[in-house]
Amino acid sequence: MNYLINLLTLNKIHGLGPLKIRQLTSHIEEGNIEDFFATTDIPSLLSSKFKEEYFQRLKSGLRGQIQSEIEFCVNQGIRIIPYWSQEFPHRLKQANDYPNCIYVKGDPPLNPPKTIALVGTRKPGNSSIKWMEQFMEEVQDDTVQILSGLAYGIDIAAHKKALQLSQSTIAIMAHGLDRIYPSAHSKTAQSMFENQGGLISEMPMGTAIHPDLFPRRNRLIAALSDAVVVVESKVTGGSMSTAILAHQYNRDVFAVPTLPGQSSGCNALIKRNTAQLIESGQDFKTAMGWKLNSHKKKADLFSNLTDEHQQIISLWSTESLNMPLHFDEIYRKCKIKMSTLPQLLLELELQGEILHIGNKQFKLTSNA
């Protein structure tokens, strides 16, 4: 636990950005990051302006505050995933400005086979919502995860449609996960937690909503996606910045054209060659080279069960076929690496062998 406290302490020091911290600790392994504190004169790394702040924060009990934050996260089911963890999203690491840790609420797959970010205006027309829902039906597949930002308009409509289609969906937040903003979407967020989805943020607990944080949130949406689809947008705003960032990250960007005089952000992206024009889910699949089949049987995704899959299934004895098992119990009994177990459970669920019933509990299906 000390290594996590130390990493979060470094993150709190103004004057040390994520890239600088990674450079300073690149030779330190996960369990020994405290060696960095023991062998490094941290104030010597800071300018005079930040030195004074560092000492003041230490005096005010910074490390105790971080310890309390970690305990809060444990109690609330929020995971803190450092950048060296195998669980840390590999797509995020492809961006040079990725955060040193992320906070995750829920149990979504963090490295799914395919991801699509759906973004757009907070006040879309009915035709845009209908187009997006049709698009999602056309690209529906067990291997696709839907990303957005839980905001009003296109964002929340995308999350709700993903839940309807039983697709994993993640909301990237611009604040600490000790709150949900907007609060009107709390019920949808809860449904996401219970259906292989969740929330992700790079901001520590207690971080309030602030306009400056939304661009940082948008870069995470862009970096975590394989493709960004802008459904409807003004020429300025969050969805436009997400699209531009995604283009800079070498992600595929798509936009739905609109008539002149309507919201013209999508048309602007197309004219600048920042986004490709699409009119349907089939256009998208062709451009991405994805062979998706919404009617594909889950059992077809994996031809055989590995020994580790069989080891997990064998935990259900004849007497307990109908009993749920908690993630912690599965981990304790099968002794599979913590970094590997979530992916194995996801594969078994996609194959129809087990069912995630929420709260980290799994049941054997009748197919097993």
Secondary structure as GFF3:
##gff-version 3
##sequence-region A 1 368
A	DSSP	alpha_helix	2	12	.	.	.	ID=ss1
A	DSSP	alpha_helix	18	24	.	.	.	ID=ss2
A	DSSP	three_ten_helix	30	32	.	.	.	ID=ss3
A	DSSP	alpha_helix	34	39	.	.	.	ID=ss4
A	DSSP	three_ten_helix	42	45	.	.	.	ID=ss5
A	DSSP	alpha_helix	48	59	.	.	.	ID=ss6
A	DSSP	alpha_helix	62	75	.	.	.	ID=ss7
A	DSSP	beta_strand	78	82	.	.	.	ID=ss8
A	DSSP	alpha_helix	90	93	.	.	.	ID=ss9
A	DSSP	beta_strand	101	106	.	.	.	ID=ss10
A	DSSP	beta_strand	114	119	.	.	.	ID=ss11
A	DSSP	alpha_helix	126	138	.	.	.	ID=ss12
A	DSSP	beta_strand	144	148	.	.	.	ID=ss13
A	DSSP	alpha_helix	154	164	.	.	.	ID=ss14
A	DSSP	beta_strand	169	172	.	.	.	ID=ss15
A	DSSP	three_ten_helix	183	185	.	.	.	ID=ss16
A	DSSP	alpha_helix	186	193	.	.	.	ID=ss17
A	DSSP	beta_strand	198	201	.	.	.	ID=ss18
A	DSSP	alpha_helix	213	224	.	.	.	ID=ss19
A	DSSP	beta_strand	227	230	.	.	.	ID=ss20
A	DSSP	alpha_helix	238	248	.	.	.	ID=ss21
A	DSSP	beta_strand	252	255	.	.	.	ID=ss22
A	DSSP	alpha_helix	265	271	.	.	.	ID=ss23
A	DSSP	beta_strand	276	277	.	.	.	ID=ss24
A	DSSP	alpha_helix	281	288	.	.	.	ID=ss25
A	DSSP	three_ten_helix	298	301	.	.	.	ID=ss26
A	DSSP	alpha_helix	307	313	.	.	.	ID=ss27
A	DSSP	three_ten_helix	318	320	.	.	.	ID=ss28
A	DSSP	beta_strand	325	326	.	.	.	ID=ss29
A	DSSP	alpha_helix	327	334	.	.	.	ID=ss30
A	DSSP	alpha_helix	341	350	.	.	.	ID=ss31
A	DSSP	beta_strand	354	358	.	.	.	ID=ss32
A	DSSP	beta_strand	361	364	.	.	.	ID=ss33
###
